[in-house]
Every structure is written in C-alpha cells, then in structure tokens.
Amino acid sequence: EKQSETIANDLTKLIDTANAPIFGIDTEGNINEWNQKTAEITGFSKEEVMGKDLVAHYISDEFKVAVFAVLARALQGYPTANSEFPLRTRGGRPLQ
C-alpha cells in the first residue's frame, strides 16, 4: 500500500509540474485537476477553478456547444484524440 501511495504522489507531482497545460473534469463536467501550467497561462489558480463547470466558466461562448459535445463523448468512453479547444483567460481572451 505504501508503494501505491508513493506512485500516486509521484504521478500527481508529475501532472502538476508538467510543462504543458493539463486539466481534468469529473463525470459532471466539473474541474477536478488544473496543473500549474494551466494556471499560469489562464491566470486562474487551481483553488479558483476546482469544482466549477469547465464549459460554463472557462470556454468561450462560440466554442461551448462543440466542446460540450467532445467532452460528453469522452465521458461516454468514445475516443477524442487531438481535440483542441480554447480555454478563456482571466482577461476573457481565448487560448488556442
């Protein structure tokens, strides 16, 4: 059990310190992971976004329907490789 805990902690640290934006959502579409790079490029801290609806709060209006569809398919187990969509920054501009 100790070894599993160590591996889990190592993976969490790897995700958090990756040089790429990584975020995750739960089955309801609420944010449950937001690494340091995502916080850096969006201007929103992990503490601010955790538990909030990703699409409703952090996706530009013109992309909400498409992003919701991609995420819904992913949550149903369908492949969604290479799906890109812009997150909104604190200033409201989309990241691509």
N, C-alpha and C positions, 0 to 999 in steps of 0.2 A: 504494500500500500504506500509506503514511503517513496518508493521508486516512481510509482504512478503520479504521486503528488509533485515530485521533483520535475518529471517530464511535463506535466501540465503547467507548472510555473515557468519552465523554460520556454514553452510554446507561447504562453501569454506574453512573456517579455519579448520574444521574437516578433510577434504581431505588433505589439505596442511601439517598438523601436524601429520597425521596418522603414526603409527609405521610399516607401510607396504608400499612398492612402489606402487604408483598409478599414472597412466598416461592416457591421453586420446588423441583421434585423431578426426579430423573433417571428413566430407564425402569424402575428397580428400586424406585422409591418413596423413595429416599434424598434428603435435603435437599441441594440444590446452590445455593440462594440464600436469603438471610434478611436483609432490609434492616434499617436502624436502627430504624424504627418497630415492626417485628415484635419486635425485641429489647427495645425499650422497654416494649411492652405485655405481653409474656410473661414478661420477666425472664430469658430465656435469651439469651446472647450468640451471635453468629454462629459464633464459634470452637467453642462448646459443641455446637452442633446439626449443623454441617456433616458430611455423610456418614451421618447417622443416619436410620433409618426414620421418616418423618413420622407415619404412622398408629400404629405400635407405641409410639412415645415421647411424642407430643405431641397425640394426640386422646383425648378422654375415652372410657372403655370403652363407654358406651352409644351412641356415635356411630361406633365403629371400623368396623363392618360397612358402614354406609351410606357413609361417607367412602371406604373402600377401593373400593366399587363405583363411585362417582363418578370417582375417580382412575383406576381401571382403564379405564373407558370413555373418559376423556380421553386416556389414553396410547394407546388404540386409534384415536384420531382422531375420536371422536364429540363433538359439541358438548355442553358442560356449563355453559352460560351461567347466571349467577345462582345458582350453587351456593354455599351458605353452610354452614359447619360451625365448631364451636368448637375453637380451639386451647386446650390447657391452659397455665396459667401455672406459674411455678416453685412457687407455693403450692398447685397442684393444682386451682384453680378454673377452670371453662371460660370462655373469652371468647366472646362472640357478636357 
